[in-house]
Amino acid sequence: WKASESDRRALRAYLAQFSVPATPPAVGAEKDASLTNAYNAFTVAWILDHYPPESIQAIKGSFTDATHRVGGKDVSLDDIEKATVVPDVGFRAHAVLVCAARSCPPLAREAYLPDRFAGQSGFAMLRWLARDDLNHFDAAARSAKISPIFRWNAKDFATAKGGLRGVLSLYAPDAARSFVADPGTRIRYKDYEWGLN
């Protein structure tokens, strides 16, 4: 992708669509799907613009600098995530916003669409929790070792029905759902790998 100028041009053209204010402004699932797509595309473009970094964290200001234009304003990735998508979408935002690290949830192979966003974000949770390298469930030991994203954003998962265990019992692989909600199940957290995925 980095080597293809036509692909880079197409990505720039796609991102340019977000730069001007929408008329009328997007609301609800339309806004959430658009901003999720923007976040993920901005992240890819940011990595390509600085390629090859060791990780997104190695690039100063990756999450905090207002270097992306959305709706006529310069915003940061943190602005998109924390000011809009998480308040609107809740804990499922953490499955759809992808930061290019090895330990982040898998990037969807399709764009998020307003009329399918609820289902797509739910599937993103299932896809993420099904990745044994990212979230490991051990039925024999009645234990779970999950992404530290769940710890870093504990308040978002705590507001879901049943809290974190409730979320895991809905979206973990089938074999884990019967034991992961049990308070006796031990939950620990994996280390986070920031290298490029």
N, C-alpha and C positions, 0 to 999 in steps of 0.2 A: 504494500500500500504506500509506504514511504517513497518507493522508487517510481510510482506511477503518477505523473503529473496530472493526468486526466482524472484519476480517482481522487487525488487531493483537491482538484478544482471542483469536482462534484460534491465533496464533503464541505468545502467552503460555501458553495451555493446553497446547500441544505441548511447550514448553520445561519446563513444570511437571512433566511426566512423568519428566524426568531428575533431578529434585531429590531424590527419595526413594531409599534403597538398594533395589536389586533383590533379590528372594528367589526362588530362589538367585541369587547374583551372576552376571552375564553373563561368559562366558569366550570366548576364541577369536574367531571371525569375528562372533559375536553382539555381543561387546564392541566390537570394532573398527568394525563398521558403525554401532552405536549412537553411539559417541563421534564418529565422523565426521559423522553427521547432526547431533549436538548442536553440534559446533564450527561447522558451516556455519550452522545456525539461530541460534546465539548471535551469530554475526558479523552476520547480517542484522538481528537485533533490536537489536544494539548501534548499528549505523548508523542505524536508524530512530529509536532513542531520542535520538540526537544530531544528527539530520538538520537542515540539510544541511552536513556537514563537507566540507572540501576533500579530505580523505582519511582513512582509518582511523588513519593515523599522527598526524593533527592532533588526535586525541582522546587526552588523557593516559591512560596505563595500559591502552590497548586490548588489548595482548597480555600484559602482566605483572601486572595487578591481578586478584586473586581475586574477581571480581564475578559469577561464574556458579555455580549450585548443581548439583552432580552427585553422586548417590549419598550425599546427606547432608553433603557437604563443599563449601566454597567453593573454586573453582578458577579459574585463569586460562586463557586460550586457549593460552598456552605450556605450561601443565601438561598440558592435553589432548594437545597435539601432541608435545611433547618427552619427557614422562614415560610416555606410554602408546602412542599411535598409531604414532609412528615406530619405537620399539623392537619393536612387534608386527608392523607391516606392512612396515617397511623403506622403501626409496626411493619406492615407489608412494604412500606417505602424502602426498608433496609434490604429487601430481596430484589428490588427492581433497579436501584441506583448502584451502578457498578464503577468502582474506582481504579480499575486496571491492575489490582494487586492479585497475587496468586491465591490469597485466602478470601477474596471477596466473592460474593455469589456469582454464578455463571452469567455471562451476558446473553440476553435473549437473541435469537437469530432473526427476530422479526420486530417491527416497530410496535409500540403500544398504541392501541386505538381506543378512542373514547367509549364506543359501544361494547368493547370487550375488556376494558381495563380491569374491572373487578375480577373477572375470571383469569385474565392474564397474570395479574399480580398474585392471585392465589396459587396459580400454577408455578410462578416463580418461587414462592415459598416451598412448594413441594419439591421442585427441581433442586433447590439449594440444600434442603435437609436430606435429600436422597444421596447427595455426594458424600460418600464415606470418608474421603480425604478432608472434607470441610466440617462434617458433623458425624461423629461415630456413636452408634447406639449398640450396647452390648446387653442382649436379653439375659444371657446366663449370669452375668455379674449384676444385672439390674442397675446399669449405670449409663450415663450419657456424657460424652465429651464433645462440646459444641463450640461453635465459633465465638470468639470474644466479642463479636458485634452484638451478641445478645447481652453481654455484661455492660459494654460501653453505652448501650441504649436501653438500659434496664427499665427506665421509666416509661418508655414507649410500649414495651411488652407487658409491663405491670398493669396497664390500663385495659388490656384485652380481657375478655371473659376467661376466668381461671388463671389469669396472669401468664407468666412464662410457661408453666407446665400446661396450661390450657392451650397455648399456641402450639407447643410441641405435640400435644396429643391430637391436634387437628392436622398438622402438616408433616410430622415425622413419618418415616417409612412404616408401612402397615404393621410389621413385626414389633415395632417399638411403641406403638400407640397404646397398647394394653398396659404397659408398665411405666411409661415416662411421666404420666400424670400423678402417679403414686408419690406421696411425700417422702417415702422411704427410698426412692430412686435417687442415687447420687448424681448430681450434675456438676461437672467440672468444665473448664474452658481450655481450648487448644491455644497454642501459640499462633500468632498472626504472622504470615509471610508477606512482606510488602513488595518483594520482587515482582517484576512485570509478569502478568499471566499470559 
